[in-house]
Amino acid sequence: MRHAPVSALRGAVFCLAAAASAGPALAQSALGFTGAELTIENSTGDFGAARAYLSADFALTPAHGLQLDLGTNDAGPRWRGDLAAHLYMAPTERAKYGLFAAVSDTSHASQTAYAAGAEAIWAVGARGSVSARGGLGTVKPGSNDYVFAGLAGRWDVSPRTTLTADLSVVDISELAFSARETTAALGMRHRLGDGPTTLFTRIERAHFTGRPDSRDETRLALGLTLRFGPRGHGVRNQSFAPIRPLDGLFARGTFALD
């Protein structure tokens, strides 16, 4: 079991919460602003981490949008900040797709990770959706390149309860460093009444190879999401997931690749 989030994360969470609480006001004052989500979560295990991230969505045209993400990740002695942008098209209520770019910086070393790729969300029937993502990135200094992909599904079992499933993989193949992490997760989300708060839990199984100290791990994540803005039944108002392909390496202390 990991310890409670440290003060650095608490401060970041406070800033993110303050920004999210301004969502309704921004919706009235900022041209194009359509909604925001604040998520706070904590996961158990030897390589668990505490995370907080805020996403804000802006309509550029009736069919195009921009989602901006700001996040923090606290894995004990290591702390990371994340920034990402998603430029997308949503021609109907049943599909949205586009491109993303992200940058992450870690506190315990002068290491910065970059990522870019494509992603999409499609509606499945009246209650479900499937999302897919693929991309590549690099960590500097060191020029350790990596590729990653993910597939996720959601199914509304009731107006307030949703089941989730995720499968992701990240692969680094360099002469000096080689590793692969495959993570599968099952979860449930439940919205509290008609308010903005959704509680969630998720169980994850991570399979890690490529290093002498590699070992698998099962983690349990608990958290909440506050959403400001429209929800609807289509995928237009469903946010793209945060860009965090190196989370497992970061939590294991190998985010700063040598």
N, C-alpha and C positions, 0 to 999 in steps of 0.2 A: 504494500500500500504506500502511495506517495504522500508526502507531507502537504499541508494546506498551502495555497498560493502565497508567495512571498509578497512583500510590500510593493515591489516594482510592478507586479501584475495588478495589485489592488489599485495602484494609481492609474494604470492604463485603463482598467475597467471603469473607474470613476469617470475618466475623460470620455470614454466611449459611451457610457450611459448618459452623460450630460449631452453629448451630441445627439444621441438617439431621442432623448426626451424633447429635443427641439423639433422633432419630425413634423408634428402637426402645424407648427408655426411656419416651418420651411415650406410646407405644402401650399400655404397661402401666399408666401412672399417670394419664393424662388421659382422663376419661370422654368417649367419642365419637370420639376421635382414630383415624383409619383409615389414614393414610399421608401421606408428604411426598415432594417432588421438589426437587432442587437442580440448576439448569442454569447452565452457564458457557459462553459462546460469544464468538467474535471474528470480525468480518467485514472483508474487504479492500475497497479502493477509496477514491476521494477522499472519499466520505461513509460509510465504514465506521465501525463502533462496536464496543466491547466491552460485553458485557452479562452480568449475573448475576441470577438470580431464583429465589426459593424459594416453593413453594406447599405448603400444608398443608390436609388434608381432614378434615372432622369430620361424623360421622353425627348428625343431629338426631332422626330417626325411622328406622324401617326403609326408608322410601322417600324421605326428604328429607335433604339435606346442605348443608354450607357449605364452600366453598373460599376460603381467604385467600391472597393473593399479596403478596410483598414483592420489589421489584426495583431494580436500579441500571443506569444506562446512561452510559457514558463515551465521548463523541465528541470527544476531544482537549481543547480549552479549555472544553468544555461538559460538565456533569455533571448527571444527572437522577435523582431518586428516584421510585419508583412504588409505590402501594398500591392494592389492588383486593379486592373481595369478590364471590363468585358464590353466590347462593342458588338451589338447584336441586332438581328432583324426578327420581328414577330409579326408575320403577315396575317396570321389568324390567331384565334384563342387556343389553338391546338398544337402550335409549334413555335419554337424560338431557337435561333441558332446564330453563331457568330464566332469571333476571335477573341483571345484574351492574351494579356501580358502581365507578368508579375515579377516582383523583386522582393527578396528577403535578406535581412541582415542580422547576424548573430552577435551577441554582446561579448562572448568569451574569446573571440578571435576576430581578426580583420578579414572576415569571409563574407562574401555576398553571393547569393544564388539568384539566377535569372531563369525565367521560364516563359514560353509562348506556345500557343497552339490553337486548336479549334474545339468547339463544344456545341451541344444541342440538347434540347428537351422536347419530347413528343408526348402528346396525350395518348393514353391507351384506354379506350372505352370512355365511360362517363366518370369513373372514379380513380383511374390510375395514370401514371406517367412513367416514362423511361428517359434517362439522361445518359449521355455518353461524352467522353472527353479524351483527347489525345494531345500530346505535346512533347517538346524537348526543351532542354535547358543546359546551363553550365554553371559551375561554381568557380569563383575567382577569389584570390589567385590560385593557380594550379591547373586551371582549364580542364577540370573533370566534367565531362559531358554526360548527360543522362537522358533517357526517354521514359515516358510514363503514359499510362492509359487508365481509364476508369469507366465502370458501368454501374448505374444505380437505378433502382425502381422504387416507386411509392404507390400505395394502395389505400384509399380511404375506406375503412370498414364502417365508419359512421361519419356524420357531419363534423365531429370533433376529434376523432381518433384515426391515426394513419400508421400503417406498417411500412417499414423501410428496409431495403436490402442494398448492399454496396459490395463491389469487388474492384480492387485497384492493384496495380503493379507498377513499380519503378525499377529501372535497371541501369546500372552504371558499369561500363566495361572499358577500363583503361589499363595500361600496363602497370601503373603503380597502385591502382585500387580497382577492385571489382566487387560488386554486391548487387543483390536483388531482394526486394521485399514485396511479398504478395499479401494483401490484407482483405479478409472477408468480414462483413459486419451485418448484423440483423438488429433492428431497433423498432421502437414504437414512440409515437408522438401523440400527446393529448392536449388539446386546447381547453383552457379553463373558462367555461361559460362563453360569453360573447366578447370578452376582453381581448387585449393584445398579447396575453401570455400563453405560451405553449411549453409544457414540460416534456422532456424526452429522456429516454434511456437507450443504450446501445451496447451490445456485446461484440467485441472484435477478436479475431484470431489472426495473428501476424506470423507469417512464415518467412524467415530471414536466412539467406545463404550468401556465401562468398567470403566469409571471414572466419578465422579460427575460433573466435568466441561467439559465433552465430548460434542463436537459439530461438525457438518459437515462443510466443507469449499470447496469453488470453487476457484481454482488458475489458473492464466495464466502465462505460462513460455515462455520466449523469449531467443534465444541464437544463437550461431554459432559453427560450427565444421570445423576444418582445418585437412585435411587428406593428409598424405604423403605416397605414395606407391600405388600399383596397386588397382584398383577397381573391374573390371570384372563384369560379370552378375550373377555369382554363389554366394553361401553363404560362400565360402572358405575365401574370403576377407572381410566378414562382421564381425565386432568386436562384442564380447559378451558385453552386457550392464554392467555398473558398478554395484557392489554389494552394495546396499544401503537399506537394508530392514527396518532399524530403522529411516529413514529420517523423517517420520512424527512425531514420538515420540521425536526425537531430536529437531525439529523445535518448538514443543509445550513446550519444556523445561522439558520433561520427559525422555530424553535419559539416563540421569544418574538415573537409577532405584534404588529406595531405598527398 
